[in-house]
């Protein structure tokens, strides 16, 4: 076998094979199949869009992939607290996220 690594987007059929491979691996380890669901919330100040967050579930946890807030409310914590309380109502026990140090050095 000769393996070549190519920089390009994954095709639809390759993506489906990858998903099937993950499902096969999960079954080997006794993990029940799970269809991932994306969640999203927006923050509004009246009719003005001021932020949003979105992520994908992973069985009782969410991997928070996107979080953006207008600078005028960033650091207030209220939007994150609201998103956290709503996620518990959906049965989500944990939220995972990350940031780059240069973007939020005090995070």
C-alpha positions as CSV (number, residue, x, y, z in Angstrom):
1,X,0.0,0.0,0.0
2,X,1.2,3.5,-0.8
3,X,-0.4,6.3,1.2
4,X,-0.5,9.8,-0.1
5,X,-1.8,12.8,1.9
6,X,-3.6,15.3,-0.3
7,X,-4.7,18.8,0.8
8,X,-8.3,19.2,-0.5
9,X,-11.9,19.1,0.7
10,X,-13.4,15.7,1.6
11,X,-15.9,14.5,-1.0
12,X,-19.5,13.6,-0.1
13,X,-18.8,9.9,-0.5
14,X,-15.6,10.1,1.5
15,X,-17.5,11.9,4.3
16,X,-20.1,9.2,4.3
17,X,-17.4,6.5,4.6
18,X,-15.8,8.4,7.4
19,X,-19.1,8.5,9.3
20,X,-19.7,4.8,8.7
21,X,-16.2,4.1,9.9
22,X,-16.8,6.0,13.1
23,X,-20.1,4.1,13.6
24,X,-18.4,0.8,13.0
25,X,-15.7,1.7,15.6
26,X,-18.3,2.8,18.1
27,X,-20.2,-0.5,17.8
28,X,-16.9,-2.4,18.3
29,X,-16.6,-0.7,21.7
30,X,-20.3,-1.0,22.7
31,X,-21.2,2.6,22.1
32,X,-24.7,3.1,20.9
33,X,-25.2,5.0,17.6
34,X,-26.0,8.7,18.1
35,X,-27.2,11.2,15.6
36,X,-25.5,14.5,16.3
37,X,-27.7,17.6,16.6
38,X,-26.5,21.2,16.2
39,X,-27.8,23.8,18.6
40,X,-27.8,27.5,18.1
41,X,-28.9,30.6,20.1
42,X,-28.8,34.2,19.2
43,X,-28.6,37.2,21.6
44,X,-30.9,40.1,20.8
45,X,-31.2,43.6,22.3
46,X,-34.7,44.4,21.1
47,X,-34.5,44.0,17.4
48,X,-30.7,44.3,17.2
49,X,-28.6,41.2,16.8
50,X,-25.7,41.3,19.3
51,X,-24.3,37.8,19.4
52,X,-24.7,34.1,18.8
53,X,-23.5,30.7,19.9
54,X,-23.7,27.3,18.3
55,X,-22.4,23.8,18.8
56,X,-23.1,20.1,18.3
57,X,-24.2,17.7,20.9
58,X,-22.3,14.7,22.0
59,X,-24.7,12.8,24.3
60,X,-25.3,15.0,27.3
61,X,-22.6,17.5,26.4
62,X,-22.2,20.2,23.7
63,X,-19.0,21.1,21.9
64,X,-19.4,24.9,21.6
65,X,-17.8,25.7,18.3
66,X,-18.9,29.3,17.7
67,X,-19.4,32.1,20.2
68,X,-19.5,35.7,19.1
69,X,-20.7,38.8,20.9
70,X,-20.6,42.5,20.1
71,X,-17.7,44.2,22.0
72,X,-20.2,46.3,24.0
73,X,-21.5,43.2,25.8
74,X,-18.5,40.9,25.7
75,X,-17.2,40.0,29.1
76,X,-20.5,40.6,30.9
77,X,-21.1,36.9,31.3
78,X,-24.9,37.2,31.2
79,X,-25.3,35.7,27.7
80,X,-23.2,32.7,28.6
81,X,-25.1,32.2,31.8
82,X,-28.4,32.2,29.9
83,X,-27.2,29.8,27.3
84,X,-25.9,27.5,30.1
85,X,-29.3,27.4,31.9
86,X,-31.2,26.8,28.7
87,X,-28.9,23.9,27.8
88,X,-29.7,22.1,31.1
89,X,-33.4,22.3,30.2
90,X,-32.4,20.4,27.0
91,X,-30.7,17.6,29.0
92,X,-27.2,18.8,28.3
93,X,-25.0,18.3,31.4
94,X,-21.7,19.8,30.1
95,X,-20.5,22.4,27.6
96,X,-17.0,22.2,26.2
97,X,-15.3,25.1,24.4
98,X,-11.8,26.5,23.8
99,X,-10.2,29.7,22.7
100,X,-6.9,30.9,21.4
101,X,-4.8,32.7,24.0
102,X,-4.4,35.8,21.9
103,X,-8.2,36.1,21.5
104,X,-9.1,35.9,25.2
105,X,-6.0,35.9,27.4
106,X,-8.1,36.0,30.6
107,X,-10.4,33.2,29.5
